[in-house]
């Protein structure tokens, strides 16, 4: 009893301290190690009991405000020059002891990095990851990674996230593009750099735009209003379905993993398919679920008694691999650069051997991508091809639930991941997105400017710089000129340069045919930084590749004039002639053209088109154009047949 009496006052004191400290708080975007924007008013905000006087102190500067009837407070600290580290203290009423303190605060330039998976792609997933992570030691660069959040209404707080200093332990999880951007800005400008990373893969531009802004556009108004039928119960059910979804994808069910991979399993009634092939090229109805594949191969005696290597080439989406019933690998995502595994010698048999693959078919994808020659088994002396007929069977496991993917719905990511960080003072935006809008590419030239204007209005910092990445080349190259939704979306991105204080990094030369996530994020970050240095920091650097200006027709030739040529037009290395130009006459039948450089012009012609009317350059999903300027930057794709001239930066 005496012990209890001693403890009770202590508990009361601890509880009182907790209550006192809970009376005042700052927004979750403010944490230790943060970077605050230099040379601009610094908004600081949070919550307190209504009527509470809140005083914020930073570098001997103090400002006060009172919490309103809703318990919200906000004030602006005066502009500061780059520097630090400082301590930011927040005081309640007339207290001389801070209720909240944030240490190691730097003053520098803050950029918001947003978009879908190519902006979200982590340093550890990108090119030269091991070396880059090892060498990451930049205490003047900090990241705040906003946790994923889809919300039906605008939120005042992010779900989670803390500012972290860039080092080998922290850098691996952050956006590779944003990291390489910040690293170059820091090296060239020599001020602390903060990145607020708010990204979510597989999301359209409208998910990041506010409801009010989207309702102003007839292009998407009806889709926005359709959101009104959604309730929190829909969101909760979808979240539970998503847990079940991934549990089914990652874990075999119905005992399939114990039966189907075995050598003696009877698959005589299974249909066959010629591999490599993906479902989009496969003559079966659309399907979402797990598919089992089996193939029997004959191995010579020379391959037995030793470890073998199996190369699966380019599988698409999640899969597990078995050899004669032995599990070789499991849950390897399609982003892996190589799909090569060791088959232990104890699993290898002379003669017939069975390969089984359990693979996910989701979102219109699944299967194996070409080339066929990259699917084989080898003992490093001889190879056995794995292309050709495979047996397959679907519907052997429970049906995967349909996921509504509410994170893709208009405004839901704006509500949960953008609104909560407003009005944090920033230098500008970097953006990498568009892949998810390709199917409606003709709307992007209206939807993308909506987002840019929306964010600028919300931040109330004027025409904040908005610098973005144009989509890279992607998918199988077509032998003849053809229409392309990817080209239309790239054109919409180029048209967006008509918006004030915008810049576009063209990366049409560093994509990869087999993956929508090209690994060379270093160059993407560098090109974004070049634009920032040119537009924002006043450096005389070449930030663009050649850009179409106008054209004229003389005889049977089309003369294309360019700006942004630097010291002259050129052909990229390892090429002896210009590629990527197509030409057409009045019949609008497109033919590959001959092209040659003459000063700041390119002369385009074709013996198949005696009276040309239009030219296109790099107008394809995965074009092979090789026109560059003296700085090595690629020419921006264009067409002359249906495209207004864009004002140059």
C-alpha positions in Angstrom: 0.0 0.0 0.0 2.8 2.4 0.9 4.5 1.5 -2.4 1.3 2.3 -4.3 1.0 5.7 -2.5 4.5 6.5 -3.6 3.9 5.5 -7.2 0.5 7.4 -7.5 2.0 10.9 -7.2 4.7 9.9 -9.7 2.1 8.7 -12.1 0.2 11.9 -11.7 3.3 14.0 -12.5 4.2 11.9 -15.5 0.6 12.1 -16.7 0.5 15.9 -16.1 3.7 16.3 -18.2 2.2 14.3 -21.0 -1.0 16.4 -20.9 1.0 19.6 -20.9 3.1 18.5 -23.8 0.0 17.3 -25.7 -1.5 20.8 -25.6 0.6 22.0 -28.5 2.0 20.2 -31.5 3.5 20.9 -34.9 2.5 19.3 -38.1 4.1 15.9 -38.7 6.1 17.3 -41.7 8.3 19.1 -39.1 10.8 16.7 -37.5 14.5 16.6 -36.5 16.9 16.9 -39.4 14.5 18.8 -41.6 15.4 21.4 -44.3 13.5 24.7 -44.4 13.3 26.9 -47.5 15.9 29.7 -47.6 15.2 33.3 -48.7 11.4 32.9 -48.3 8.9 33.2 -45.4 8.8 29.9 -43.5 5.3 28.7 -42.6 5.1 26.7 -39.5 1.7 25.2 -38.3 0.2 22.7 -36.0 -2.5 22.2 -33.3 -3.1 23.5 -29.7 -5.9 24.2 -27.4 -8.1 27.0 -28.7 -6.8 30.4 -27.7 -3.3 29.1 -26.8 -0.5 31.5 -27.7 2.1 29.7 -29.7 5.6 31.1 -30.2 8.2 29.7 -32.7 11.8 30.5 -32.4 14.5 29.8 -35.0 18.0 31.3 -35.2 17.0 34.0 -32.7 14.0 34.9 -34.7 10.6 34.7 -32.9 7.0 34.8 -34.2 3.8 34.2 -32.3 0.2 33.3 -33.2 -2.9 32.1 -31.4 -4.7 28.8 -32.0 -8.1 29.4 -33.5 -11.5 27.9 -32.3 -10.6 24.7 -34.1 -7.3 24.4 -32.3 -5.2 25.2 -35.4 -2.4 27.7 -35.5 0.0 28.9 -38.2 2.6 31.6 -38.5 5.4 32.6 -40.8 9.0 32.9 -39.7 11.1 35.5 -41.5 13.3 34.5 -44.4 16.8 33.2 -43.7 19.9 32.6 -45.7 21.2 29.0 -46.2 22.8 27.7 -43.1 22.5 25.7 -39.9 22.2 23.4 -38.1 19.7 25.2 -35.9 17.2 24.2 -33.2 13.5 25.1 -33.8 11.7 25.7 -30.5 7.9 26.0 -30.0 6.7 27.6 -26.8 3.2 27.5 -25.2 1.8 30.8 -23.9 4.5 32.6 -21.8 6.5 29.5 -21.0 10.3 29.9 -21.3 10.8 26.2 -21.7 9.9 24.9 -25.2 7.0 22.4 -25.5 8.4 21.1 -28.7 11.9 21.2 -30.1 13.4 20.1 -33.4 17.2 19.7 -33.7 19.6 19.7 -36.6 17.5 22.0 -38.8 19.1 23.3 -42.0 18.1 26.2 -44.2 18.4 25.5 -47.9 16.3 24.6 -50.9 13.4 22.2 -50.6 11.9 20.4 -53.6 8.8 18.3 -53.8 9.4 15.1 -55.7 6.2 13.3 -56.9 4.8 11.0 -59.5 4.4 7.3 -60.0 6.8 4.3 -60.0 9.7 5.8 -61.9 9.9 8.6 -59.4 9.3 6.1 -56.5 12.0 3.7 -57.9 14.5 3.3 -55.1 18.3 3.8 -55.2 18.7 0.1 -54.3 16.7 -0.9 -57.3 18.4 1.3 -59.9 21.7 1.1 -61.8 25.0 0.7 -59.8 23.1 0.4 -56.6 25.8 -1.2 -54.5 28.4 1.4 -55.4 26.0 4.3 -55.1 24.8 3.2 -51.6 28.3 2.7 -50.4 29.3 6.2 -51.5 26.2 8.0 -50.1 27.5 10.4 -47.5 25.7 13.8 -47.8 24.8 15.2 -44.4 23.6 18.4 -46.2 20.9 16.4 -48.2 17.8 15.3 -46.3 14.7 13.4 -47.4 11.1 13.2 -46.0 9.3 10.2 -47.5 5.5 10.7 -47.2 3.8 7.4 -46.4 1.2 6.1 -48.9 -2.3 7.4 -48.0 -5.5 7.3 -50.1 -8.1 9.5 -48.6 -11.7 10.5 -49.6 -11.3 14.0 -48.1 -8.3 16.4 -47.8 -6.2 15.6 -44.8 -4.4 18.0 -42.5 -1.6 15.5 -41.6 0.5 13.0 -43.4 0.2 9.4 -42.0 3.9 9.1 -41.2 7.3 10.2 -42.3 10.5 11.6 -40.8 13.3 13.7 -42.2 16.4 11.6 -42.7 20.0 12.6 -43.4 21.4 10.9 -46.6 23.9 8.2 -45.8 24.6 4.6 -46.8 21.9 3.4 -44.4 19.1 5.7 -45.4 19.6 6.4 -49.1 18.7 2.9 -50.4 14.9 3.4 -49.8 14.6 6.9 -51.3 13.7 7.9 -54.9 16.7 7.4 -57.1 15.7 10.2 -59.5 15.2 12.6 -56.6 18.5 11.6 -54.9 20.6 12.1 -58.1 18.8 15.4 -58.7 19.5 16.6 -55.2 23.1 15.4 -55.3 23.9 17.4 -58.4 22.1 20.5 -57.1 24.0 20.3 -53.8 27.3 19.8 -55.6 26.8 22.7 -58.0 24.8 25.2 -55.9 26.4 24.4 -52.5 23.4 24.8 -50.3 21.5 22.2 -48.2 18.9 20.4 -50.2 15.7 18.9 -48.8 13.4 16.5 -50.8 9.8 15.8 -49.8 9.1 12.6 -51.6 5.4 11.9 -52.2 5.1 9.1 -54.7 3.0 6.0 -55.5 3.5 3.6 -58.4 0.8 2.9 -60.9 -1.1 6.1 -60.4 -2.6 8.6 -62.9 -2.2 12.4 -62.8 -5.7 13.0 -61.7 -5.1 11.0 -58.5 -2.7 13.8 -57.5 -5.0 16.7 -58.3 -7.6 18.3 -56.0 -11.3 17.6 -56.5 -12.1 21.3 -57.0 -9.6 21.7 -59.8 -10.7 18.5 -61.6 -14.4 19.6 -61.4 -13.4 22.6 -63.6 -12.6 20.3 -66.5 -15.3 18.5 -68.6 -12.7 15.9 -69.5 -12.9 14.3 -66.1 -15.8 16.0 -64.2 -18.1 13.0 -64.5 -15.4 10.6 -63.1 -14.9 12.9 -60.2 -18.6 13.1 -59.4 -18.7 9.3 -59.5 -16.5 9.2 -56.4 -19.5 10.5 -54.5 -20.9 6.9 -54.4 -17.9 5.6 -52.6 -18.0 5.3 -48.8 -15.4 4.4 -46.2 -16.8 0.9 -46.2 -15.7 0.5 -49.8 -12.2 1.6 -48.8 -12.0 -0.7 -45.8 -13.2 -3.7 -47.9 -10.7 -3.0 -50.6 -7.9 -2.8 -48.1 -8.8 -6.3 -46.7 -9.2 -7.7 -50.2 -5.7 -6.3 -51.0 -4.2 -8.3 -48.1 -5.9 -11.4 -49.3 -4.8 -10.6 -52.9 -1.1 -10.6 -52.0 -1.4 -13.6 -49.7 -2.8 -15.6 -52.7 -0.1 -14.2 -55.0 2.8 -15.0 -52.8 1.7 -18.3 -51.3 0.6 -21.4 -53.3 -2.8 -22.8 -52.2 -4.7 -26.1 -52.5 -1.4 -28.0 -52.1 -0.4 -27.2 -55.7 3.3 -26.6 -54.7 3.5 -30.2 -53.4 1.9 -31.9 -56.4 2.4 -29.9 -59.6 6.2 -29.4 -59.6 6.8 -33.2 -59.3 8.3 -35.1 -62.2 5.5 -37.7 -62.3 2.6 -35.2 -62.1 0.0 -36.0 -64.9 -0.4 -33.0 -67.1 -1.6 -34.7 -70.2 -4.9 -32.8 -70.2 -3.2 -29.4 -69.9 -3.2 -27.1 -73.0 0.0 -25.9 -74.5 1.5 -22.5 -75.3 4.7 -21.5 -77.2 7.0 -19.6 -74.9 8.2 -16.9 -74.7 4.9 -15.1 -74.8 3.1 -12.7 -72.6 -0.7 -12.7 -72.0 -1.2 -9.6 -74.1 0.0 -11.6 -77.1 -1.6 -14.8 -76.0 -4.8 -16.0 -77.6 -6.7 -16.5 -74.4 -9.3 -14.3 -72.7 -8.2 -11.7 -70.2 -7.2 -13.4 -66.9 -6.1 -12.4 -63.4 -4.7 -15.1 -61.2 -2.0 -17.6 -60.7 -1.0 -19.9 -63.7 1.1 -23.0 -63.4 3.5 -23.8 -66.3 5.3 -27.1 -66.9 8.0 -28.2 -69.3 9.8 -31.5 -69.7 13.4 -31.4 -71.1 15.9 -34.1 -71.9 19.3 -33.6 -70.3 22.4 -35.6 -71.6 24.6 -37.6 -69.3 27.2 -34.8 -69.6 25.0 -32.4 -67.7 24.4 -34.7 -64.7 26.4 -34.8 -61.5 27.0 -31.1 -61.6 25.3 -27.8 -60.7 23.5 -26.3 -63.7 22.4 -22.7 -64.3 18.8 -21.9 -65.5 18.1 -18.6 -67.2 14.4 -17.7 -67.5 15.1 -14.7 -69.7 12.5 -12.0 -69.0 9.6 -13.3 -66.9 6.8 -10.8 -66.3 5.5 -10.3 -62.8 5.9 -12.5 -59.7 6.8 -16.1 -60.0 8.2 -19.2 -58.3 10.5 -21.8 -60.0 10.7 -25.5 -59.3 13.0 -28.2 -60.8 12.0 -31.8 -60.5 9.9 -30.8 -57.4 12.7 -28.8 -55.8 12.0 -25.1 -55.2 14.7 -23.0 -56.8 13.4 -19.5 -56.1 10.2 -17.8 -54.8 8.6 -14.4 -55.0 11.1 -12.7 -57.2 9.5 -9.6 -58.7 9.9 -8.7 -62.3 12.2 -5.8 -61.5 15.1 -8.1 -61.0 17.7 -7.3 -63.7 18.6 -11.0 -64.1 16.6 -14.2 -63.7 19.4 -16.7 -63.5 19.5 -19.4 -60.8 21.6 -22.4 -59.8 20.1 -25.8 -60.0 21.8 -28.0 -57.4 23.3 -31.2 -58.9 21.3 -33.4 -56.5 18.1 -32.2 -58.2 19.4 -33.0 -61.8 18.5 -36.3 -63.5 19.8 -37.9 -66.7 17.1 -37.8 -69.3 13.7 -36.3 -68.6 13.6 -33.4 -66.1 10.6 -31.2 -65.2 10.5 -27.5 -64.9 7.5 -25.9 -63.2 6.8 -22.2 -62.8 4.0 -20.6 -60.8 3.5 -17.2 -62.2 1.2 -14.3 -61.6 -1.0 -12.9 -64.4 -2.1 -9.5 -63.2 -3.1 -6.1 -64.6 -3.0 -7.3 -68.2 0.6 -8.7 -67.7 2.2 -12.1 -67.1 4.2 -14.7 -69.0 7.7 -14.5 -70.5 9.0 -11.7 -72.7 11.2 -12.5 -75.7 14.0 -13.1 -76.8 13.7 -16.8 -76.8 17.5 -17.3 -76.9 17.7 -16.0 -73.3 15.7 -18.9 -71.9 18.0 -21.9 -71.4 19.7 -24.3 -69.1 23.5 -24.5 -69.2 26.5 -26.3 -67.7 28.7 -23.6 -69.1 29.7 -25.9 -72.0 26.4 -26.5 -73.7 22.9 -25.1 -73.6 19.4 -26.6 -73.6 16.8 -24.2 -74.9 13.6 -23.6 -72.9 11.6 -22.0 -75.7 8.8 -23.7 -77.5 5.9 -25.6 -76.0 5.0 -25.4 -72.3 2.0 -27.0 -70.7 -0.2 -24.5 -68.7 -3.2 -24.5 -66.4 -5.1 -21.8 -64.7 -7.8 -21.8 -62.0 -6.0 -24.4 -59.9 -6.0 -22.0 -56.9 -8.6 -19.7 -55.3 -9.8 -16.8 -57.3 -7.9 -13.6 -56.7 -10.2 -10.8 -55.4 -10.9 -7.9 -57.7 -9.1 -4.8 -56.3 -10.7 -1.5 -56.9 -7.3 0.4 -56.4 -8.8 3.5 -54.9 -5.4 5.0 -54.8 -5.9 5.6 -58.5 -9.1 7.4 -58.1 -9.3 11.2 -58.8 -8.0 13.3 -55.9 -7.5 10.5 -53.4 -3.7 10.9 -53.3 -3.9 14.6 -53.4 -6.0 14.4 -50.3 -3.7 12.1 -48.4 -0.2 12.9 -49.7 -0.2 16.4 -51.1 -2.7 18.5 -49.1 -1.0 17.6 -45.8 2.4 19.1 -46.8 0.9 22.4 -47.9 2.0 25.1 -47.3 5.6 23.9 -46.5 7.8 26.4 -48.2 9.6 24.9 -51.2 11.8 25.9 -54.1 9.8 24.0 -56.7 8.5 20.6 -58.0 10.1 17.7 -59.8 7.6 15.2 -61.4 7.9 11.9 -63.2 4.6 10.4 -64.2 2.5 9.6 -67.3 2.8 5.9 -67.9 -0.6 5.3 -66.2 -2.3 7.8 -68.4 -1.1 6.4 -71.7 -4.4 4.7 -72.5 -6.1 8.1 -72.4 -3.2 10.0 -73.8 -5.3 12.5 -75.7 -6.6 13.9 -72.4 -3.2 14.4 -70.8 -2.5 17.8 -72.3 -5.6 19.0 -70.4 -5.1 17.0 -67.1 -1.4 17.6 -66.6 -1.7 21.5 -66.7 -4.6 21.1 -64.2 -2.3 19.5 -61.7 0.5 22.1 -62.2 -2.0 25.1 -61.8 -3.6 23.4 -58.8 -0.4 22.9 -56.9 0.8 26.4 -57.6 -2.5 27.9 -56.4 -2.4 25.8 -53.2 1.1 26.7 -52.3 0.6 30.4 -52.9 4.2 31.0 -53.8 3.6 32.2 -57.3 4.7 30.3 -60.4 6.8 27.8 -58.6 9.2 26.0 -61.0 7.6 22.8 -62.2 10.2 20.5 -63.8 9.2 17.1 -65.1 10.4 14.0 -67.1 9.1 13.1 -70.5 8.3 9.4 -70.8 11.2 7.2 -71.9 11.2 4.8 -74.9 9.6 1.5 -74.0 8.3 -1.8 -75.5 9.1 -3.8 -78.6 10.3 -1.7 -81.5 8.1 -1.8 -84.6 9.6 -2.2 -88.1 7.5 0.4 -89.8 6.2 3.9 -88.7 2.9 3.6 -86.9 0.6 5.4 -84.5 1.6 5.4 -80.8 -0.2 6.4 -77.6 3.2 6.8 -75.9 4.1 9.3 -78.6 0.8 11.2 -78.1 1.4 11.4 -74.3 5.0 12.6 -74.9 3.6 15.3 -77.2 1.1 16.3 -74.4 4.1 16.6 -72.1 5.9 18.8 -74.6 2.8 21.0 -75.1 2.8 21.5 -71.3 5.9 23.7 -71.8 3.4 26.4 -72.7 2.7 26.7 -69.0 4.9 29.3 -67.4 8.1 28.4 -65.6 8.0 24.7 -66.6 10.9 22.5 -67.8 11.0 19.0 -69.4 13.8 16.5 -69.3 13.7 14.3 -72.4 15.0 10.8 -71.8 13.9 9.2 -75.1 17.4 7.8 -75.4 17.8 5.9 -72.1 14.7 3.8 -71.8 14.6 0.0 -72.1 12.4 -2.0 -74.4 11.8 -4.8 -71.8 11.0 -2.7 -68.7 8.9 0.3 -68.0 11.4 1.1 -65.3 14.7 2.0 -67.0 17.6 1.6 -64.5 19.7 4.6 -65.4 18.1 7.0 -62.9 21.4 8.9 -62.6 21.0 10.5 -66.0 17.3 11.3 -65.3 18.3 13.1 -62.1 21.1 14.9 -63.9 18.9 16.2 -66.7 16.3 17.4 -64.2 19.1 19.2 -62.3 20.3 20.8 -65.5 16.9 22.3 -66.0 16.7 23.5 -62.4 20.2 25.1 -62.7 19.2 26.8 -66.0 15.7 27.9 -64.9 16.0 28.5 -61.2 19.7 29.1 -60.3 20.7 31.2 -63.3 23.5 29.0 -64.5 24.5 29.0 -68.2 24.1 25.3 -68.8 22.6 23.5 -71.8 19.5 21.9 -70.4 17.6 20.8 -73.6 18.3 18.7 -76.6 17.3 20.0 -80.0 13.7 21.2 -80.2 11.6 21.5 -83.3 11.0 25.1 -84.3 9.3 25.0 -87.8 9.5 23.4 -91.2 9.4 24.3 -94.9 9.1 22.2 -98.0 11.3 22.7 -101.0 10.8 20.3 -103.9 10.6 16.8 -102.5 12.4 17.7 -99.3 11.2 18.9 -95.9 13.6 21.3 -94.1 13.3 21.1 -90.3 14.7 23.9 -88.2 15.7 23.4 -84.5 16.4 25.5 -81.5 18.5 24.3 -78.5 21.3 23.1 -80.8 24.1 24.3 -78.5 27.2 24.3 -80.7 25.5 22.3 -83.4 23.5 19.2 -84.3 25.1 15.8 -84.3 24.4 12.1 -84.5 24.8 10.0 -81.4 27.8 7.8 -81.1 28.1 4.4 -82.8 25.8 5.6 -85.7 26.7 6.7 -89.2 23.4 8.1 -90.3 20.3 9.8 -88.8 17.4 7.6 -87.8 13.9 8.1 -86.5 12.5 10.4 -89.1 9.3 9.4 -91.0 7.8 11.3 -93.9 4.3 11.3 -95.5 2.5 12.9 -98.4 -1.2 13.9 -98.7 -2.2 10.2 -98.3 -0.8 10.3 -94.8 1.1 7.0 -95.5 4.2 7.1 -93.4 7.6 5.9 -94.6 11.0 5.9 -93.1 13.0 8.9 -94.4 16.5 9.7 -95.3 17.8 12.6 -93.2 20.9 14.7 -93.1 22.2 17.6 -90.9 22.8 21.0 -92.4 23.7 23.6 -89.8 20.8 23.9 -87.4 18.5 22.1 -89.8 17.7 18.6 -90.8 16.8 17.8 -94.4 14.3 15.0 -94.7 13.2 13.2 -97.9 12.3 9.8 -99.3 12.1 8.4 -102.8 8.7 6.9 -101.8 7.2 10.4 -101.1 7.6 12.8 -104.0 5.4 15.5 -102.6 5.8 15.4 -98.8 3.5 17.2 -96.5 4.6 16.2 -93.0 7.4 14.8 -90.9 7.6 12.9 -87.6 10.6 12.3 -85.5 10.8 9.5 -82.8 7.0 9.1 -83.1 6.8 5.5 -81.6 6.6 3.6 -78.4 10.3 2.8 -78.6 11.9 4.9 -81.3 15.5 4.7 -82.4 16.1 8.3 -83.3 19.7 9.5 -82.7 19.7 13.3 -83.3 21.5 15.1 -80.5 23.2 18.5 -79.9 26.8 19.1 -79.0 26.0 18.6 -75.3 24.8 15.1 -76.1 21.2 15.7 -75.2 18.6 14.0 -77.4 16.2 15.8 -79.7 12.7 16.0 -78.3 10.2 13.9 -80.3 7.8 15.9 -82.5 5.4 15.8 -85.5 4.6 18.6 -87.9 1.2 17.3 -89.0 -0.8 18.2 -85.9 1.2 20.1 -83.3 1.3 23.8 -82.4 4.7 25.5 -82.1 5.9 25.5 -78.5 7.6 28.6 -77.0 11.2 27.8 -76.2 12.6 28.3 -72.8 
